[in-house]
Amino acid sequence: MPGSVYVFNLFNEPITNLSVSGFPAGSIDGYATGMSAPMYTPASLVVPRTKSPADSAAFALGDNNLTIPWDSFRGMTTVTIPNPASAPVSLDDPLILLLAVNNAMLLSTRGYLLATFGVSLSMGAEPALEVEQS
């Protein structure tokens, strides 16, 4: 059974409806303010891994498009899950994905930084759909 990707939000605002390859994966609180957990402790969400693209939110080998909707802006990035033949990680290993405002960092649970990915930002909500009038 493939491992999972543990996605951590390193920003103080919540991520509402993280999208992985166009499918909703869930929401992630902003980092802790010290009330219940130590200050700046990031909240997380567990997303499954698959060998090939699925019909639900899951990280497949290769490129995975992410949409990261924080309250103030929306982040977009492509996270590449490495092929086990070319990286020190197997399909069964859990991975850690740290989401910061300007970068996403993919790590193994054995301490390897596998890759970093730039996050592009856009302001406001998604554009409204145009409706044809008859």
C-alpha angles and dihedrals in degrees: 000000000000120000127245137249114237105210116202125195109219094183127088094236122077122251107232115204103349107209122215114191090339096309125108111250100177141263131292125205120233118260118290119275093207097264098110104359131030114287115279095012104153122232118228147205127205115227121183124243125224135184093234135015115293136198092254138047107300137131110246127192108277128018122002120182114221129196112196112192110194118176095257100038145350124254125206128192143148115235116200115208106207123236108252089233090065103034138054091252135083128217088253095055119100115238132208121223116191114198116203125169095259104023144027118212124201116204137174119233086244092068102263118139099220099183147329124225128197117239118217117207134214127185126238133000128322115285115271117255116249113235120208114233119213 
